[in-house]
Amino acid sequence: MTTASQQPEDSDPWIDLYLDSAWMERGLSDNSLASYRRDLYGFARWCGAKGTPDLCRVERALLLEYLGYRLSKGYKARSTARLLSCLRGFYQYMLREKHMRLDPTLNVELPKLGRPLPKTLTEADVEALLEAPDTTTVLGLRDRAMLELIYACGLRVSELVGLELSMVNLRAGVVRILGKGGKERLVPMGEEALEWIASYLREARPQLIGSGEGSVLFPSQRGRFMTRQTFWHRLKRYAIESGVNKPLSPHTLRHAFATHLLNHGADLRVVQLLLGHSDLSTTQIYTHVAQHRLQQLHASHHPRG
């Protein structure tokens, strides 16, 4: 069973077995599996060039050499930490299945990571961005509804473009989200987003859906599920039109959702539930963003700032 796309020249039965196992046992998303595949096959190709094509014969010295190679090429510490975590999972699986006796990742330390603050937008930035689409057009109304919803609910872009009509309950004012690992959560939409969604469903969606996939909430011009890349490109276009000259991605709106909630006094655990984080520590980064913003305001406005 193939669980993520791979290039035709990439073929390693151990890697494929591990990825299938990770998909079934841990419920990894397609995006996570694709990342694991890239990391493992990249390592395998490098080892093959070094004369060790069998990953089960890799020794600790060769692994350390590869980590040094990545360092010399300027790979970021976070990327290398993800790679090492992936390799540990792979070799633990190989040990468990008795395909090898020694784990080359044993006692190899993760690179030290800083704690970068998520890039976020001010409330004025978000307002300008939301108002950028031309809502007199079918596509503009669809895009306005999508922007309102991703910000109102703090959605991941994959969650947004994967929404189906049945997952929105206008009467209750909630949207059912299918998050990472197939976990479901209910998120309130808020009055503003609810009004835009209702308007979009009434005036624009019937023209877009045509004879396409009737279940999709936000269809593309072809009546199909929109890709993440398409939404990203449209978001960048609206950023330019609205004059928001900041690094921007769909995830930036998710960061803004969390930060603005905390700035207005929301409880951290509530934000955790709304974002669909399984671990509170993942959500705690946003408290640092909020504190950073408060420090900036203090420095700007306090007479002794």
C-alpha positions as CSV (number, residue, x, y, z in Angstrom):
1,M,0.0,0.0,0.0
2,T,1.4,3.4,-1.0
3,T,0.4,6.2,1.4
4,A,2.1,9.2,-0.1
5,S,3.4,10.1,-3.5
6,Q,7.0,9.2,-4.4
7,Q,9.3,9.9,-7.3
8,P,9.6,6.9,-9.8
9,E,13.3,6.4,-9.0
10,D,12.6,6.2,-5.3
11,S,12.1,2.6,-4.2
12,D,13.1,1.1,-0.8
13,P,11.0,-1.7,0.7
14,W,12.1,-0.8,4.3
15,I,11.0,2.8,3.9
16,D,7.7,1.9,2.3
17,L,7.0,-0.7,5.1
18,Y,7.8,1.9,7.8
19,L,5.6,4.6,6.2
20,D,2.7,2.2,5.8
21,S,3.1,1.3,9.5
22,A,3.3,4.9,10.6
23,W,0.2,5.7,8.6
24,M,-1.8,2.9,10.1
25,E,-0.6,3.1,13.7
26,R,-0.2,6.8,14.2
27,G,-2.8,8.2,11.7
28,L,-0.2,10.6,10.1
29,S,-1.6,13.1,7.6
30,D,-0.7,12.9,3.9
31,N,1.5,16.0,4.4
32,S,3.4,14.5,7.3
33,L,3.9,11.3,5.3
34,A,5.2,13.2,2.4
35,S,7.7,15.0,4.6
36,Y,8.9,11.7,6.1
37,R,9.2,10.2,2.7
38,R,11.4,13.2,1.5
39,D,13.6,12.9,4.5
40,L,14.1,9.2,4.4
41,Y,14.7,9.0,0.7
42,G,17.0,11.9,0.8
43,F,19.1,10.1,3.5
44,A,18.9,6.9,1.5
45,R,20.2,8.5,-1.7
46,W,23.1,10.2,0.2
47,C,24.0,6.9,1.9
48,G,23.9,5.1,-1.4
49,A,26.3,7.6,-2.9
50,K,28.6,6.8,0.1
51,G,28.5,3.1,-0.6
52,T,25.8,2.0,1.9
53,P,22.6,1.6,-0.1
54,D,20.9,-0.5,2.6
55,L,19.6,1.7,5.4
56,C,19.7,-1.3,7.8
57,R,23.5,-1.3,7.5
58,V,23.9,2.4,8.4
59,E,26.2,3.0,11.4
60,R,26.3,5.9,13.8
61,A,29.4,7.4,12.2
62,L,27.7,7.6,8.8
63,L,24.7,9.2,10.3
64,L,26.8,11.8,12.1
65,E,28.6,12.5,8.8
66,Y,25.3,13.1,7.1
67,L,24.3,15.6,9.9
68,G,27.6,17.4,9.4
69,Y,27.0,17.5,5.6
70,R,23.6,19.1,6.2
71,L,25.2,21.7,8.6
72,S,27.8,22.6,5.9
73,K,25.0,23.1,3.4
74,G,23.2,25.5,5.6
75,Y,20.1,23.5,6.6
76,K,18.2,25.0,9.5
77,A,18.3,23.3,12.9
78,R,14.6,22.8,12.9
79,S,14.7,20.9,9.6
80,T,17.6,18.7,10.9
81,A,15.7,18.0,14.1
82,R,12.7,16.9,12.1
83,L,14.9,14.6,10.0
84,L,16.5,13.1,13.1
85,S,13.1,12.5,14.7
86,C,12.0,10.8,11.5
87,L,15.1,8.6,11.4
88,R,14.6,7.6,15.0
89,G,11.1,6.5,14.3
90,F,12.3,4.5,11.3
91,Y,15.2,2.7,13.1
92,Q,13.0,2.0,16.2
93,Y,10.6,0.3,13.8
94,M,13.5,-1.7,12.2
95,L,14.6,-2.8,15.6
96,R,11.1,-3.8,16.6
97,E,10.7,-5.9,13.5
98,K,14.1,-7.5,14.1
99,H,15.6,-6.2,10.8
100,M,18.7,-4.8,12.7
101,R,20.3,-5.0,16.1
102,L,21.8,-1.5,16.7
103,D,20.1,1.9,16.4
104,P,22.5,4.4,14.8
105,T,20.4,7.3,16.2
106,L,21.1,6.2,19.8
107,N,22.7,9.0,21.8
108,V,22.6,11.4,18.8
109,E,21.4,14.6,20.3
110,L,18.8,16.8,18.6
111,P,20.2,20.2,17.5
112,K,19.3,23.0,19.9
113,L,16.3,25.0,18.7
114,G,15.3,28.5,19.4
115,R,11.8,29.5,20.1
116,P,10.8,31.6,17.2
117,L,7.6,33.7,17.6
118,P,5.0,33.0,14.9
119,K,4.7,35.9,12.5
120,T,1.3,37.5,13.0
121,L,-0.9,40.3,11.7
122,T,-2.4,43.3,13.5
123,E,-6.2,43.5,13.7
124,A,-6.0,46.4,11.2
125,D,-4.0,44.2,8.8
126,V,-6.6,41.4,9.0
127,E,-9.4,43.9,8.5
128,A,-7.7,45.2,5.3
129,L,-7.1,41.7,4.0
130,L,-10.7,40.6,4.6
131,E,-12.0,43.6,2.7
132,A,-9.8,43.1,-0.3
133,P,-11.9,40.6,-2.4
134,D,-14.5,42.2,-4.8
135,T,-17.7,40.7,-3.3
136,T,-19.7,41.8,-6.3
137,T,-18.2,38.8,-8.2
138,V,-18.7,35.1,-7.6
139,L,-15.1,34.4,-6.9
140,G,-14.7,37.5,-4.8
141,L,-17.6,36.5,-2.6
142,R,-16.3,33.0,-2.3
143,D,-12.8,34.3,-1.3
144,R,-14.3,36.7,1.3
145,A,-16.2,33.9,2.9
146,M,-13.1,31.7,3.0
147,L,-11.0,34.5,4.5
148,E,-13.6,35.2,7.1
149,L,-13.9,31.6,8.0
150,I,-10.2,30.8,8.3
151,Y,-9.7,33.8,10.5
152,A,-12.8,33.4,12.6
153,C,-12.1,29.7,13.3
154,G,-8.3,29.6,13.2
155,L,-8.3,26.8,10.6
156,R,-5.3,25.2,8.9
157,V,-5.5,25.8,5.1
158,S,-5.9,22.0,4.5
159,E,-8.9,22.1,6.9
160,L,-10.4,25.0,5.0
161,V,-10.1,23.7,1.5
162,G,-11.2,20.3,2.6
163,L,-14.5,21.4,4.1
164,E,-17.7,19.8,2.8
165,L,-21.2,21.4,2.8
166,S,-22.4,19.0,5.5
167,M,-19.7,20.2,7.9
168,V,-21.3,23.7,8.2
169,N,-24.3,24.2,10.5
170,L,-25.7,27.7,10.0
171,R,-28.4,27.2,12.5
172,A,-26.0,26.3,15.3
173,G,-23.3,28.7,14.0
174,V,-20.6,26.0,14.1
175,V,-18.3,24.3,11.6
176,R,-17.1,20.7,12.1
177,I,-13.4,20.4,11.4
178,L,-11.6,17.2,10.5
179,G,-8.0,17.9,11.8
180,K,-4.7,16.1,12.0
181,G,-4.9,12.4,12.7
182,G,-8.6,12.4,11.8
183,K,-9.6,14.2,15.0
184,E,-12.8,16.2,14.9
185,R,-13.7,19.4,16.6
186,L,-16.5,21.9,16.6
187,V,-15.6,25.5,16.2
188,P,-18.0,28.5,16.4
189,M,-18.0,30.7,13.4
190,G,-19.0,34.1,14.9
191,E,-21.7,36.4,13.5
192,E,-19.6,38.1,10.8
193,A,-18.3,34.9,9.3
194,L,-21.7,33.3,9.6
195,E,-23.3,36.1,7.5
196,W,-20.6,35.9,4.8
197,I,-21.0,32.1,4.6
198,A,-24.7,32.4,4.3
199,S,-24.4,35.0,1.6
200,Y,-21.9,33.0,-0.3
201,L,-24.0,29.8,-0.1
202,R,-27.0,31.7,-1.4
203,E,-25.5,33.8,-4.2
204,A,-22.1,32.3,-5.3
205,R,-21.7,28.6,-4.6
206,P,-24.6,27.4,-6.9
207,Q,-22.8,29.1,-9.8
208,L,-19.4,27.6,-8.9
209,I,-20.5,24.0,-8.1
210,G,-22.4,23.5,-11.4
211,S,-22.2,19.7,-12.1
212,G,-19.0,19.3,-10.1
213,E,-18.4,17.7,-6.7
214,G,-21.6,18.5,-4.9
215,S,-20.2,18.0,-1.4
216,V,-17.4,20.6,-1.6
217,L,-18.0,23.8,0.4
218,F,-15.6,26.1,-1.5
219,P,-15.2,24.8,-5.0
220,S,-12.7,26.0,-7.5
221,Q,-13.8,27.4,-10.9
222,R,-14.0,23.8,-12.1
223,G,-16.4,22.8,-9.3
224,R,-13.8,20.8,-7.5
225,F,-11.9,20.9,-4.2
226,M,-9.5,23.9,-4.3
227,T,-5.8,23.1,-3.7
228,R,-3.9,24.7,-0.8
229,Q,-1.6,26.3,-3.4
230,T,-4.4,28.0,-5.2
231,F,-5.7,29.5,-2.0
232,W,-2.2,30.7,-1.0
233,H,-1.8,32.4,-4.4
234,R,-5.1,34.2,-4.0
235,L,-4.2,35.2,-0.5
236,K,-0.9,36.8,-1.6
237,R,-2.8,38.7,-4.3
238,Y,-5.2,40.1,-1.7
239,A,-2.3,41.0,0.5
240,I,-0.8,43.1,-2.3
241,E,-4.1,44.7,-3.1
242,S,-4.8,45.6,0.6
243,G,-1.3,47.0,1.2
244,V,-0.4,44.4,3.8
245,N,3.4,44.3,3.2
246,K,4.3,41.5,5.6
247,P,5.4,37.9,5.2
248,L,2.1,36.1,4.7
249,S,0.7,32.6,4.3
250,P,-2.6,31.0,5.1
251,H,-1.1,29.9,8.5
252,T,-0.5,33.5,9.3
253,L,-4.2,34.0,9.7
254,R,-4.3,31.0,12.1
255,H,-1.6,32.7,14.1
256,A,-3.5,35.9,14.1
257,F,-6.7,34.1,15.3
258,A,-4.9,32.7,18.3
259,T,-2.9,35.9,19.2
260,H,-5.9,38.2,18.9
261,L,-8.0,35.9,21.1
262,L,-5.4,35.9,23.8
263,N,-4.9,39.7,23.5
264,H,-8.6,40.0,24.2
265,G,-8.4,37.8,27.3
266,A,-9.3,34.3,26.0
267,D,-8.3,31.4,28.2
268,L,-5.3,29.4,26.8
269,R,-7.1,26.1,27.1
270,V,-10.0,27.4,25.1
271,V,-7.6,28.5,22.4
272,Q,-6.0,25.1,22.5
273,L,-9.4,23.4,21.9
274,L,-10.3,25.8,19.1
275,L,-7.0,25.2,17.3
276,G,-7.1,21.5,17.7
277,H,-3.8,21.2,19.5
278,S,-3.3,17.9,21.4
279,D,-0.7,19.4,23.6
280,L,-1.1,22.7,25.5
281,S,2.6,23.4,25.1
282,T,2.0,23.9,21.4
283,T,-0.5,26.6,22.2
284,Q,1.7,28.3,24.8
285,I,3.9,29.9,22.1
286,Y,1.0,32.4,21.5
287,T,1.3,33.7,25.0
288,H,4.8,34.8,24.1
289,V,3.4,36.6,21.1
290,A,0.8,38.4,23.2
291,Q,3.4,39.4,25.8
292,H,5.7,40.6,23.0
293,R,2.9,42.8,21.7
294,L,2.1,44.2,25.1
295,Q,5.8,45.1,25.5
296,Q,5.8,46.9,22.2
297,L,2.6,48.9,23.2
298,H,4.2,49.7,26.6
299,A,7.4,50.9,25.0
300,S,5.5,53.0,22.5
301,H,2.9,54.7,24.8
302,H,4.2,54.7,28.4
303,P,6.0,57.9,29.3
304,R,8.9,55.8,30.8
305,G,8.7,53.1,28.2
